[in-house]
Amino acid sequence: MALLLHPHPFFTFSIIFLSFISSYFCFSVKDPPYNYYHQEAYGYGHYSQAYPSYFTTIEDAKFKEYLIKLMRNEILVSKNVGTISSAKTTVNVDDFGAKGDRSTDDTEAFKKAWQEACSQKGAVLVVPEDKTYRLKPITFSGPCKPNLTVQIHGTLEASDDQSDYKKDGRHWLLFDNVQNLLVEGGGTINGNGRIWWQNSCKIDKSLPCKDAPTALTFYRSKNLMVKNLNIKDSQQIHVSFKKTTNVIASNLMITAPRNSPNTDGIHITATQNIRITSSTIRTGDDCISIVSGSQNVQAEDITCGPGHGISIGSLGDNNSEDYVSGVTVNGAKLSGTTNGVRIKTWQGGSGSASNIKFQNIYMFNVSNPIIIDQNYCDRDEPCKEQNSAVQVKNVVYKNIKGTSATDVAVKFDCSKSHPCQAIVLQNINLQEEGDHTAQAVCNNVDLDEIGFVSPRCPWE
């Protein structure tokens, strides 16, 4: 009974993670045949048929084997739960000199606490509640001993002295090369970004455009769970996963003013196997942005707005070759955003955005609820027309309803040389705000409409 009532925290984490792996890592980067999308849209297909097991590499097989062994070991030793608890090393940042009075620079204390926790197997690094710790840019480097937990109960607040970021102007809190990491606690990560927003070229056109720090970055890491955190007022992007594999992010509250520039909520780049669930994102830019090198991305139960919606891209900037595949957004509410679900690519690029599904989504007063823009141009001067383009193919929009803030609720502005292929609209009901009939604009798109679809693309 003790095992059932008081499971070891990492044992519970392992079960959740293994469950996630068993049910989710069933994707492949290969494109399924087009008839799969017809089957799936009608309700006959499912991902396990279309995509073989993702565990095809030695590295991922070892990870699965590691989790199974971890669970077995936990079960064997869990007869004495008290022994497990006492064996875990708790590292409190206050014991290393952190003050948490909002004015003292606590960076060095956090570095020392991290070094201690990183060196201990199964350690728990604790940031106490009811305190605010002021931090300069800091890198939490690995590799570390297995099964490290970071519990943030209090508040981490970024230094707003821009001179503190001279060595690295793109990161504030950076976890680099850390594996098997759990970050949680219910506390707050405050990027304190107002000074950065005021000096942004998007706010003051006379200023040069410069990078600003991302509040929380996970880089070159694997097997992560990030949950139950408040991230607010980032200098630029709030949370970034870059070159990272096997991630669960859940119960995140991410907020910034609607006019704060480039404050994406969650940014995913060159990352594989990531699931984002039960999170609210209200910022000045994309709620979720997914860019090149990302595969097998799942977002569920997302509340978004204000902001720029959920975006794949931009891709193909500066004639780059970019790839994104295996993206599913299932269950989202978007309110007052400047876009709904968007795919955006630059002319002149190459590569593909493929195997994408947006389903069970409600829009309220959203501009551009459904949009593919293969002529994206985020520059003051007009972009030149080019022949090459990132190919957009195999995209399903299913069960999407609500209201559009503009008269165009569906817009497919695809490339003349590389038209959008195998696009499916099923059960779409979007009206212009005020019960006016919305329109669809559809250029250079290979499209199927299934079930009730409104607005429908005009056919010549």
Secondary structure, DSSP 8 states (H G I E B T S, - for coil): -HHHHS--HHHHHHHHHHHHHHHH----SS---HHHHHHHHTT---HHHHS--S--SHHHHHHHHHHHHHHHHHHHHTTSHHHHHHHS-EEEGGGGT---EEEEE-HHHHHHHHHHHHTSTT-EEEE-SS-EEEE--EEEE----SSEEEEE-SEEEE---GGGGSS-TTEEEEEES-EEEEEE-S-EEE--THHHHHT-TTT-TTS------EEEEEES-EEEEEEEEEEES-SS-SEEEES-EEEEEEEEEEE--TT-TT--SEEEES-EEEEEEEEEEE-SS-SEEE-TTEEEEEEEEEEE-SSS-EEEEEE-GGG-EEEEEEEEEEEEEEES-S-SEEEEEEBT-EEEEEEEEEEEEEEEEESSSEEEEEEE--SSS-----S-B-EEEEEEEEEEEEEESSSEEEEEE--SSS-EEEEEEEEEEEEETTTB--EEEEESEEEEEEEEEES-----
